[in-house]
Amino acid sequence: MFIRDWLRPPRSLLVLFLGTTLVLTAGLGWLGWRLLQQDRAVDAQRVRDRLDSSADLITAEIRQTLSATEAQLTRFSTLSASGLEQAASEYAEELGEDALVVVLRPGAVDAYPTHRLLFYPAVPRPEEPIGDAFAAGEAREFRARDFESAIADFRRLSDSDDEQVRAGALLRLARNQRKAGHPEAALKTYTTLGAMERGLLGGQPAEPAGEPQLLIANLDVGSGMGVTRDGTLHYPVRVTRRRLKITELDVKTGRLLRQPVNVTDRFVGSNKSGEFSPDGETLAYISERRGWQQRAIVVRSLKTGEERDLPHDLRYVGLRSWRSGGDRLLVEGTDDRGRNGYFEVDVATGQTRPLPDMPDMGRATFTPDGTQILHRQWSKNRESIFSYSVVDGSVQALPGVFPGGRFSLSPDGKWIATLGGHRSPGDNHGTEMRLHPAVGGDGDVLWTTDEAEPFGRWTTWTPDGTALLVLKQEPEAGEHMWRLWVVPVDGPDPVATELVHEPANGGAYPLDIHPDGKRIVYAAGGYFRQFWALRNLALDQPDSP
């Protein structure tokens, strides 16, 4: 009824007016939208035209330059030897101060001007540990002046797998021992440091030295070997051969069932510390991408070969072991708050959690039930093993003496294998493998060796707990070569396997055996040095900052 009243004259005129207005507005909106599209198309065409014009100008300039260069090089081919040297040198000066004219002749290569380098050798910069790794200990040393606590921090880091961390920790440890009034201990630490390979700390010798003097800034060439009279610097560069390998082995006979191959083709030379998951489906390992701040935790599927990097927030990380459930990893590291110690890393998300009331841990491993972590505490007793409760953070010492640094817990959690020193016949230092009850006790000797053929740093249990794997040096196979041995816990003599290799970093990284008892993952390959010559070295005085 209301609508009919509205449409009655003269109200129908108002409705017609409103309808007409709406139609006109819609038409104008459509026309405006079309004009906007046309403007955009015109602008795009203008941009294309300008790009085409610029490309034509660049092409013409390149053609002109190439024609002039071709003509100049053609002229060089007609010149005599003396004229060629002068003309080529002048032409190189025109091209720029870094330009060279290279002439290839049968049996020789000439470059002009003669005082310029043919190439600049790209020498890798030696990685130096990030300061955060030592931040806690240095804070105690310089701020709190608590040298004993700093000694405890650096002593733990001095057992690190990474040689640069170990060298840096030993240097700081000796310094704090000297400040704390322990000169004999400091001298012993300096002796250990001096025995390490040179060139560990930012390319400088790992030994006590006087006050350094800056000669040349940003010349990253490692340890210099000397400069000849013509200004040539001879220097070594250390190159890694490290590879993460996987193979199959019959532990009863020692025969290789499959030749070793690389675990992955990604970042070859940077991978180490392989650990199989408890279910045998996954392999975790550490990959050093760009030194300390780029250590990735990689999880690899053994079925598909698919790999993924865990997005952890640790600045430094070292892999220790899997938790029994296979959902977490125990790692040593430094978080973004500067806390050093042990952390649990969620394998699915990479989320890290520091252990509550974390003690000063050395070597550490989970018990089979995942409720305890057995570890060393270097600041308390180097021949004791402690049990840390993941549930409440309590710590208890196992009764008995456990010599050596590294230890290995049996799969059933009932036995602990250690490697330590002993006196062999003739009063020579040797090493011995001992087997201790996990509840405590001094244990029994399984195998001994003399100093000439020592054991490696680690022992690894077979999954069934009947034998131990250990490396033993074998000079007959070559320098730095070691053979893997299988040592039965109860029964026949040790078995020499066919696996002979050079362990990476002197055997600092333990090998691991798959739950199937056959597959073995290990880091192999040491370092070698290349000697380079840097010519035309000018010892200019560096600019003041």
VEXDREN-2710 file (C-alpha; in Angstrom, 1 decimal):
% VEXDREN-2710
k/r/px/py/pz
1/MET/0.0/0.0/0.0
2/PHE/2.8/2.4/0.9
3/ILE/4.6/1.7/-2.4
4/ARG/1.5/2.4/-4.4
5/ASP/1.0/5.7/-2.7
6/TRP/4.6/6.6/-3.3
7/LEU/4.2/5.9/-7.1
8/ARG/1.1/8.0/-7.5
9/PRO/1.6/11.3/-9.2
10/PRO/3.4/13.5/-8.4
11/ARG/5.6/11.2/-6.4
12/SER/6.4/9.0/-9.5
13/LEU/8.5/11.9/-10.8
14/LEU/10.8/11.7/-7.8
15/VAL/11.3/8.0/-8.3
16/LEU/12.1/8.5/-12.0
17/PHE/14.6/11.2/-11.1
18/LEU/16.4/8.9/-8.6
19/GLY/16.5/6.0/-11.1
20/THR/17.9/8.3/-13.9
21/THR/20.6/9.6/-11.5
22/LEU/21.7/6.1/-10.5
23/VAL/22.0/5.0/-14.1
24/LEU/24.0/8.1/-15.0
25/THR/26.3/7.6/-12.0
26/ALA/27.0/4.0/-12.8
27/GLY/27.8/5.0/-16.4
28/LEU/30.2/7.7/-15.3
29/GLY/31.9/5.2/-12.9
30/TRP/32.4/2.7/-15.7
31/LEU/33.8/5.3/-18.0
32/GLY/36.2/6.5/-15.3
33/TRP/37.4/3.0/-14.7
34/ARG/38.0/2.5/-18.4
35/LEU/40.0/5.7/-18.6
36/LEU/42.1/4.6/-15.6
37/GLN/42.9/1.3/-17.4
38/GLN/43.9/3.2/-20.5
39/ASP/46.2/5.6/-18.6
40/ARG/47.9/2.6/-17.0
41/ALA/48.3/0.9/-20.3
42/VAL/49.8/4.1/-21.8
43/ASP/52.2/4.5/-18.8
44/ALA/53.3/0.8/-19.2
45/GLN/53.9/1.3/-22.9
46/ARG/56.0/4.5/-22.2
47/VAL/58.1/2.5/-19.7
48/ARG/58.6/-0.3/-22.3
49/ASP/59.6/2.3/-24.9
50/ARG/62.1/3.9/-22.6
51/LEU/63.6/0.5/-21.8
52/ASP/63.8/-0.4/-25.4
53/SER/65.5/2.9/-26.2
54/SER/68.0/2.4/-23.3
55/ALA/68.7/-1.2/-24.4
56/ASP/69.4/0.0/-27.9
57/LEU/71.8/2.7/-26.6
58/ILE/73.6/0.1/-24.4
59/THR/73.8/-2.4/-27.3
60/ALA/75.3/0.3/-29.6
61/GLU/77.8/1.3/-26.9
62/ILE/78.8/-2.4/-26.3
63/ARG/79.2/-3.0/-30.0
64/GLN/81.3/0.2/-30.4
65/THR/83.5/-0.8/-27.4
66/LEU/83.9/-4.4/-28.7
67/SER/84.8/-3.1/-32.2
68/ALA/87.4/-0.7/-30.7
69/THR/88.8/-3.6/-28.5
70/GLU/89.0/-5.9/-31.5
71/ALA/90.8/-3.3/-33.5
72/GLN/93.3/-2.7/-30.6
73/LEU/94.0/-6.4/-30.1
74/THR/94.4/-6.8/-33.9
75/ARG/97.0/-4.1/-33.8
76/PHE/98.8/-5.9/-31.0
77/SER/99.3/-9.0/-33.2
78/THR/101.3/-6.9/-35.6
79/LEU/103.7/-5.4/-33.1
80/SER/107.2/-6.6/-32.1
81/ALA/107.9/-7.9/-28.6
82/SER/109.2/-4.6/-27.3
83/GLY/106.4/-2.6/-29.0
84/LEU/103.8/-5.1/-27.7
85/GLU/104.9/-4.6/-24.1
86/GLN/104.7/-0.8/-24.3
87/ALA/101.4/-0.8/-26.2
88/ALA/99.7/-3.4/-24.0
89/SER/100.8/-1.7/-20.8
90/GLU/99.5/1.7/-22.0
91/TYR/96.2/0.1/-23.0
92/ALA/95.8/-1.7/-19.6
93/GLU/96.4/1.7/-17.9
94/GLU/93.5/3.2/-19.9
95/LEU/91.2/0.3/-18.9
96/GLY/91.8/0.8/-15.1
97/GLU/94.2/0.1/-12.3
98/ASP/93.0/-3.5/-11.9
99/ALA/93.1/-4.4/-15.6
100/LEU/95.5/-6.7/-17.3
101/VAL/96.3/-7.6/-20.9
102/VAL/97.1/-11.3/-21.2
103/VAL/98.9/-12.6/-24.3
104/LEU/98.9/-16.3/-24.9
105/ARG/101.9/-17.7/-26.8
106/PRO/103.0/-21.3/-27.5
107/GLY/104.6/-22.4/-24.2
108/ALA/104.2/-19.1/-22.4
109/VAL/101.7/-16.6/-21.0
110/ASP/102.6/-12.9/-20.8
111/ALA/100.7/-10.3/-18.8
112/TYR/101.0/-6.5/-19.0
113/PRO/101.7/-4.3/-17.1
114/THR/104.3/-6.6/-15.6
115/HIS/103.9/-5.2/-12.0
116/ARG/100.3/-6.4/-11.6
117/LEU/99.0/-9.7/-10.3
118/LEU/97.5/-12.2/-12.6
119/PHE/95.0/-13.2/-9.9
120/TYR/94.3/-12.7/-6.2
121/PRO/94.3/-15.9/-4.3
122/ALA/91.1/-16.4/-2.3
123/VAL/92.4/-17.7/1.0
124/PRO/89.7/-18.9/3.5
125/ARG/89.7/-17.0/6.7
126/PRO/90.4/-19.3/9.7
127/GLU/87.2/-19.5/11.8
128/GLU/87.6/-18.2/15.3
129/PRO/85.1/-19.2/18.1
130/ILE/82.5/-16.5/18.8
131/GLY/83.0/-14.6/22.0
132/ASP/79.7/-15.7/23.3
133/ALA/81.1/-19.2/23.9
134/PHE/83.4/-17.8/26.5
135/ALA/81.2/-14.9/27.7
136/ALA/80.1/-16.5/31.0
137/GLY/83.7/-17.4/32.0
138/GLU/85.1/-14.0/31.0
139/ALA/82.3/-12.2/32.9
140/ARG/83.4/-14.1/36.1
141/GLU/87.1/-13.4/35.3
142/PHE/86.9/-9.6/34.5
143/ARG/83.8/-8.4/36.2
144/ALA/83.4/-10.6/39.3
145/ARG/87.1/-11.3/39.6
146/ASP/86.1/-14.9/40.5
147/PHE/89.0/-16.8/39.0
148/GLU/88.0/-20.2/40.4
149/SER/84.6/-20.1/38.9
150/ALA/86.1/-18.9/35.6
151/ILE/88.5/-21.9/35.7
152/ALA/85.6/-24.2/36.1
153/ASP/83.8/-22.7/33.0
154/PHE/86.9/-22.9/30.8
155/ARG/87.9/-26.3/32.0
156/ARG/84.5/-27.7/30.8
157/LEU/84.9/-25.9/27.4
158/SER/88.5/-27.2/27.1
159/ASP/87.0/-30.7/26.5
160/SER/85.0/-29.5/23.5
161/ASP/85.0/-31.5/20.2
162/ASP/85.9/-28.3/18.3
163/GLU/89.6/-27.7/18.3
164/GLN/89.2/-23.9/18.1
165/VAL/87.0/-23.9/21.2
166/ARG/89.4/-26.2/22.9
167/ALA/92.4/-23.9/22.1
168/GLY/90.5/-20.8/23.1
169/ALA/89.4/-22.4/26.4
170/LEU/92.9/-23.7/27.2
171/LEU/94.3/-20.2/26.7
172/ARG/91.7/-18.6/29.0
173/LEU/92.0/-21.5/31.5
174/ALA/95.8/-21.0/31.8
175/ARG/95.4/-17.3/32.2
176/ASN/92.9/-17.7/35.1
177/GLN/95.0/-20.4/36.7
178/ARG/97.9/-17.9/36.7
179/LYS/95.7/-15.2/38.2
180/ALA/94.4/-17.5/40.9
181/GLY/97.9/-18.4/42.0
182/HIS/98.3/-21.8/40.4
183/PRO/101.5/-21.3/38.3
184/GLU/102.2/-25.1/38.0
185/ALA/98.7/-25.8/36.7
186/ALA/98.9/-22.8/34.4
187/LEU/102.3/-24.1/33.0
188/LYS/100.8/-27.6/32.4
189/THR/97.8/-26.0/30.6
190/TYR/100.1/-23.9/28.5
191/THR/102.1/-27.0/27.6
192/THR/98.9/-28.7/26.4
193/LEU/98.0/-25.7/24.4
194/GLY/101.5/-25.5/22.8
195/ALA/101.2/-29.1/21.7
196/MET/98.1/-28.4/19.7
197/GLU/98.3/-27.6/16.0
198/ARG/99.3/-24.1/15.2
199/GLY/96.9/-21.7/13.5
200/LEU/93.9/-22.4/15.7
201/LEU/93.0/-19.0/17.1
202/GLY/92.1/-16.7/14.2
203/GLY/95.2/-17.8/12.2
204/GLN/97.6/-17.1/15.1
205/PRO/99.8/-19.7/16.8
206/ALA/98.1/-21.4/19.7
207/GLU/100.9/-20.7/22.2
208/PRO/101.9/-18.0/24.7
209/ALA/103.3/-15.0/22.9
210/GLY/104.3/-11.4/23.6
211/GLU/102.2/-8.3/22.8
212/PRO/101.0/-8.5/19.2
213/GLN/101.8/-5.8/16.7
214/LEU/99.6/-5.1/13.7
215/LEU/101.6/-5.1/10.4
216/ILE/99.0/-5.6/7.7
217/ALA/95.3/-5.2/8.2
218/ASN/92.9/-7.8/6.8
219/LEU/95.5/-10.1/5.3
220/ASP/93.8/-13.5/6.1
221/VAL/96.5/-15.9/5.1
222/GLY/97.0/-18.1/8.2
223/SER/100.5/-18.5/9.6
224/GLY/103.1/-16.8/7.4
225/MET/106.2/-18.9/6.4
226/GLY/108.4/-15.9/5.4
227/VAL/108.8/-13.2/2.8
228/THR/111.6/-13.3/0.2
229/ARG/113.6/-10.4/-1.0
230/ASP/111.4/-9.8/-4.0
231/GLY/108.4/-9.3/-1.8
232/THR/106.8/-12.7/-2.1
233/LEU/105.0/-14.1/0.9
234/HIS/104.9/-17.9/1.3
235/TYR/102.2/-19.2/3.5
236/PRO/100.2/-22.4/4.2
237/VAL/96.4/-22.8/4.0
238/ARG/94.8/-25.7/5.9
239/VAL/92.1/-27.5/3.9
240/THR/89.7/-30.1/5.3
241/ARG/89.1/-33.6/4.0
242/ARG/86.4/-34.2/6.5
243/ARG/83.4/-36.3/5.3
244/LEU/80.4/-37.8/7.1
245/LYS/80.4/-41.5/6.0
246/ILE/78.1/-44.4/6.3
247/THR/78.9/-48.1/5.8
248/GLU/77.7/-51.6/6.7
249/LEU/79.8/-54.0/8.8
250/ASP/79.5/-57.5/10.1
251/VAL/80.6/-57.0/13.7
252/LYS/81.2/-60.8/14.2
253/THR/83.7/-61.2/11.4
254/GLY/84.8/-57.6/10.9
255/ARG/84.1/-57.8/7.2
256/LEU/82.7/-54.7/5.4
257/LEU/79.3/-55.5/3.8
258/ARG/79.2/-52.2/1.9
259/GLN/81.9/-49.7/0.9
260/PRO/81.7/-46.3/2.8
261/VAL/79.8/-43.5/1.0
262/ASN/79.0/-39.9/2.0
263/VAL/75.9/-39.6/4.0
264/THR/74.8/-36.5/2.0
265/ASP/76.0/-34.3/-0.9
266/ARG/75.1/-31.1/0.9
267/PHE/77.8/-29.0/2.5
268/VAL/80.4/-31.7/2.0
269/GLY/83.4/-31.1/4.3
270/SER/81.2/-29.4/7.0
271/ASN/79.3/-32.4/8.4
272/LYS/80.0/-34.4/11.5
273/SER/78.6/-36.0/14.7
274/GLY/76.1/-38.5/13.2
275/GLU/73.7/-40.1/15.6
276/PHE/71.0/-42.7/14.7
277/SER/67.6/-42.3/16.3
278/PRO/66.4/-45.1/18.7
279/ASP/63.9/-46.4/16.1
280/GLY/66.6/-46.4/13.4
281/GLU/64.5/-44.4/10.9
282/THR/66.4/-41.0/11.3
283/LEU/70.0/-39.8/11.4
284/ALA/70.8/-36.5/13.1
285/TYR/74.1/-34.7/12.5
286/ILE/75.8/-31.3/12.8
287/SER/76.6/-29.2/9.7
288/GLU/79.0/-26.3/10.1
289/ARG/77.7/-23.8/7.5
290/ARG/79.6/-20.6/8.2
291/GLY/81.6/-21.4/11.3
292/TRP/80.3/-21.1/14.8
293/GLN/77.2/-19.0/14.3
294/GLN/75.9/-21.2/11.4
295/ARG/75.9/-24.7/13.0
296/ALA/72.8/-26.5/11.7
297/ILE/71.2/-29.5/13.3
298/VAL/70.1/-31.7/10.4
299/VAL/67.6/-34.5/10.6
300/ARG/67.8/-37.0/7.7
301/SER/65.2/-39.7/6.8
302/LEU/67.1/-43.0/6.2
303/LYS/64.2/-44.2/4.0
304/THR/63.7/-41.3/1.7
305/GLY/66.9/-39.3/2.1
306/GLU/64.9/-36.2/2.8
307/GLU/66.7/-33.7/5.1
308/ARG/65.5/-30.8/7.1
309/ASP/67.3/-28.3/9.3
310/LEU/65.9/-27.8/12.8
311/PRO/65.3/-24.1/13.4
312/HIS/67.0/-23.9/16.7
313/ASP/68.0/-20.6/18.4
314/LEU/71.4/-21.7/19.8
315/ARG/74.5/-19.8/18.7
316/TYR/76.8/-22.8/19.2
317/VAL/75.6/-26.4/19.2
318/GLY/77.2/-29.8/19.6
319/LEU/75.2/-33.0/19.3
320/ARG/75.4/-35.5/22.2
321/SER/72.7/-38.2/22.0
322/TRP/69.0/-38.9/21.3
323/ARG/66.5/-39.3/24.1
324/SER/65.0/-42.8/24.3
325/GLY/61.7/-41.8/22.9
326/GLY/63.3/-40.3/19.8
327/ASP/61.5/-37.0/20.1
328/ARG/64.3/-34.9/21.6
329/LEU/68.1/-34.5/21.2
330/LEU/70.6/-33.7/23.9
331/VAL/73.0/-31.0/22.7
332/GLU/75.7/-28.8/24.2
333/GLY/75.5/-25.2/23.3
334/THR/75.1/-21.5/24.0
335/ASP/71.7/-19.9/23.7
336/ASP/70.8/-16.3/22.8
337/ARG/71.0/-15.2/26.4
338/GLY/74.6/-16.3/26.7
339/ARG/73.9/-19.4/28.8
340/ASN/76.4/-22.2/28.2
341/GLY/75.5/-25.8/29.0
342/TYR/73.2/-28.6/27.9
343/PHE/69.8/-28.3/26.2
344/GLU/67.0/-30.5/24.9
345/VAL/66.0/-29.8/21.3
346/ASP/62.5/-30.9/20.1
347/VAL/63.1/-32.9/16.8
348/ALA/59.7/-31.8/15.4
349/THR/59.9/-28.0/16.1
350/GLY/63.5/-27.3/17.0
351/GLN/62.4/-25.7/20.2
352/THR/65.2/-25.7/22.8
353/ARG/64.9/-26.0/26.6
354/PRO/67.9/-25.6/29.0
355/LEU/68.1/-28.3/31.6
356/PRO/66.8/-27.0/34.9
357/ASP/69.5/-26.3/37.6
358/MET/72.0/-27.3/35.0
359/PRO/75.3/-28.5/36.5
360/ASP/78.8/-28.0/35.1
361/MET/78.6/-30.9/32.7
362/GLY/81.4/-32.5/30.7
363/ARG/80.7/-35.5/28.6
364/ALA/77.0/-36.5/28.9
365/THR/74.5/-39.1/27.7
366/PHE/70.9/-40.1/28.4
367/THR/70.1/-43.3/30.3
368/PRO/67.9/-45.7/28.3
369/ASP/64.7/-44.6/30.2
370/GLY/65.4/-41.0/29.5
371/THR/65.0/-39.9/33.1
372/GLN/68.7/-39.5/33.9
373/ILE/71.8/-37.9/32.2
374/LEU/75.2/-39.4/33.1
375/HIS/77.9/-36.9/32.9
376/ARG/81.3/-35.8/34.0
377/GLN/82.0/-32.7/36.1
378/TRP/85.5/-31.5/35.5
379/SER/85.4/-28.9/38.2
380/LYS/84.7/-31.5/40.9
381/ASN/86.3/-34.8/40.1
382/ARG/87.8/-35.9/36.7
383/GLU/87.5/-39.6/37.6
384/SER/83.9/-39.6/38.7
385/ILE/80.6/-39.9/36.8
386/PHE/77.5/-38.1/38.0
387/SER/73.8/-38.8/37.5
388/TYR/71.5/-35.8/36.7
389/SER/67.8/-36.2/37.1
390/VAL/65.8/-34.7/34.2
391/VAL/62.7/-34.6/36.5
392/ASP/63.9/-32.6/39.5
393/GLY/67.5/-31.5/38.6
394/SER/69.1/-33.4/41.4
395/VAL/72.7/-34.7/41.0
396/GLN/74.3/-37.7/42.5
397/ALA/77.8/-39.2/42.1
398/LEU/78.1/-42.8/41.1
399/PRO/80.3/-44.8/43.6
400/GLY/83.7/-45.9/42.3
401/VAL/86.5/-44.6/40.1
402/PHE/85.9/-44.1/36.3
403/PRO/89.3/-43.1/34.7
404/GLY/89.6/-41.2/31.5
405/GLY/87.4/-38.6/30.0
406/ARG/85.0/-40.3/27.6
407/PHE/82.6/-43.0/28.6
408/SER/79.8/-45.1/27.0
409/LEU/76.7/-46.4/28.6
410/SER/75.4/-49.9/27.5
411/PRO/72.0/-50.1/25.8
412/ASP/70.4/-51.7/28.9
413/GLY/72.0/-49.0/31.1
414/LYS/73.8/-51.6/33.3
415/TRP/77.4/-51.1/32.2
416/ILE/79.7/-48.2/31.6
417/ALA/82.8/-48.5/29.4
418/THR/85.7/-46.1/29.9
419/LEU/89.1/-45.4/28.2
420/GLY/91.9/-44.3/30.4
421/GLY/95.7/-44.3/30.8
422/HIS/97.8/-47.0/32.5
423/ARG/101.4/-48.0/32.8
424/SER/102.4/-50.7/30.3
425/PRO/105.5/-52.9/30.6
426/GLY/108.7/-51.0/30.5
427/ASP/107.1/-48.1/32.4
428/ASN/105.5/-46.7/29.2
429/HIS/102.2/-44.9/29.1
430/GLY/99.4/-46.8/27.5
431/THR/95.6/-46.9/27.4
432/GLU/93.1/-49.4/28.7
433/MET/89.5/-50.1/28.2
434/ARG/87.5/-50.9/31.4
435/LEU/84.0/-52.1/32.1
436/HIS/82.2/-50.8/35.2
437/PRO/78.8/-51.6/36.7
438/ALA/76.5/-48.6/36.2
439/VAL/75.6/-48.8/39.9
440/GLY/79.2/-48.0/40.7
441/GLY/82.5/-49.8/41.0
442/ASP/86.1/-49.7/39.7
443/GLY/85.4/-52.3/37.0
444/ASP/87.5/-54.8/35.1
445/VAL/90.0/-54.3/32.3
446/LEU/88.8/-55.5/28.9
447/TRP/91.8/-54.6/26.7
448/THR/95.0/-52.7/27.0
449/THR/97.5/-51.2/24.5
450/ASP/100.8/-49.5/24.6
451/GLU/101.6/-45.9/23.6
452/ALA/102.8/-46.9/20.1
453/GLU/99.3/-48.0/19.1
454/PRO/96.9/-46.2/21.4
455/PHE/93.1/-46.4/21.5
456/GLY/91.0/-43.6/20.1
457/ARG/88.9/-41.2/22.2
458/TRP/85.6/-43.1/22.1
459/THR/83.9/-46.5/22.7
460/THR/80.6/-47.4/21.2
461/TRP/78.3/-50.2/22.2
462/THR/76.7/-52.6/19.7
463/PRO/72.9/-52.5/20.0
464/ASP/72.7/-55.9/21.6
465/GLY/75.2/-54.9/24.3
466/THR/77.6/-57.8/23.7
467/ALA/80.6/-55.9/22.3
468/LEU/82.2/-52.5/22.1
469/LEU/83.6/-50.7/19.0
470/VAL/86.9/-48.8/19.4
471/LEU/89.5/-47.2/17.2
472/LYS/93.1/-48.3/17.5
473/GLN/96.0/-46.6/15.7
474/GLU/97.6/-48.7/12.9
475/PRO/100.9/-47.2/11.8
476/GLU/101.3/-49.9/9.1
477/ALA/98.3/-48.5/7.2
478/GLY/99.8/-45.0/7.0
479/GLU/100.2/-41.9/9.1
480/HIS/97.1/-40.9/11.1
481/MET/95.3/-44.1/10.1
482/TRP/93.2/-46.0/12.5
483/ARG/91.4/-49.4/12.4
484/LEU/88.0/-50.1/13.9
485/TRP/88.0/-53.1/16.3
486/VAL/85.2/-55.0/17.9
487/VAL/85.8/-55.9/21.5
488/PRO/83.4/-58.6/22.9
489/VAL/82.4/-58.0/26.5
490/ASP/82.5/-61.6/27.5
491/GLY/84.1/-64.2/25.2
492/PRO/86.5/-64.3/22.3
493/ASP/89.4/-62.0/21.6
494/PRO/89.0/-58.5/19.9
495/VAL/88.2/-58.6/16.2
496/ALA/90.0/-56.4/13.7
497/THR/87.5/-55.0/11.1
498/GLU/88.2/-54.0/7.5
499/LEU/87.3/-50.4/8.2
500/VAL/90.5/-48.4/8.2
501/HIS/90.4/-44.6/7.9
502/GLU/91.8/-41.3/9.1
503/PRO/89.3/-40.0/11.8
504/ALA/88.2/-36.4/11.5
505/ASN/89.8/-34.0/14.0
506/GLY/91.9/-36.8/15.5
507/GLY/88.9/-38.9/16.4
508/ALA/87.1/-36.2/18.4
509/TYR/83.7/-37.2/16.9
510/PRO/82.4/-40.6/18.0
511/LEU/81.0/-43.1/15.5
512/ASP/77.5/-44.5/16.0
513/ILE/76.0/-47.9/15.1
514/HIS/72.5/-48.4/13.8
515/PRO/69.9/-50.4/15.8
516/ASP/70.2/-53.1/13.1
517/GLY/73.8/-53.7/14.3
518/LYS/75.2/-53.2/10.8
519/ARG/75.1/-49.6/9.6
520/ILE/77.8/-47.4/11.0
521/VAL/78.1/-43.6/10.6
522/TYR/81.4/-41.8/11.3
523/ALA/83.4/-38.7/10.4
524/ALA/86.5/-39.4/8.4
525/GLY/89.3/-37.2/6.9
526/GLY/91.8/-34.9/8.5
527/TYR/93.4/-31.8/7.2
528/PHE/96.2/-31.0/4.8
529/ARG/98.1/-27.8/4.0
530/GLN/98.5/-26.1/0.7
531/PHE/101.4/-23.7/0.4
532/TRP/100.7/-20.5/-1.5
533/ALA/102.9/-17.6/-2.7
534/LEU/101.6/-14.1/-2.7
535/ARG/103.8/-11.9/-4.9
536/ASN/104.4/-8.2/-4.9
537/LEU/103.5/-7.8/-1.3
538/ALA/103.9/-4.2/-0.1
539/LEU/104.3/-3.7/3.6
540/ASP/102.6/-0.4/3.9
541/GLN/101.9/1.3/7.2
542/PRO/98.2/0.7/7.9
543/ASP/96.0/3.8/8.2
544/SER/95.1/4.9/11.7
545/PRO/91.4/4.3/12.5
END
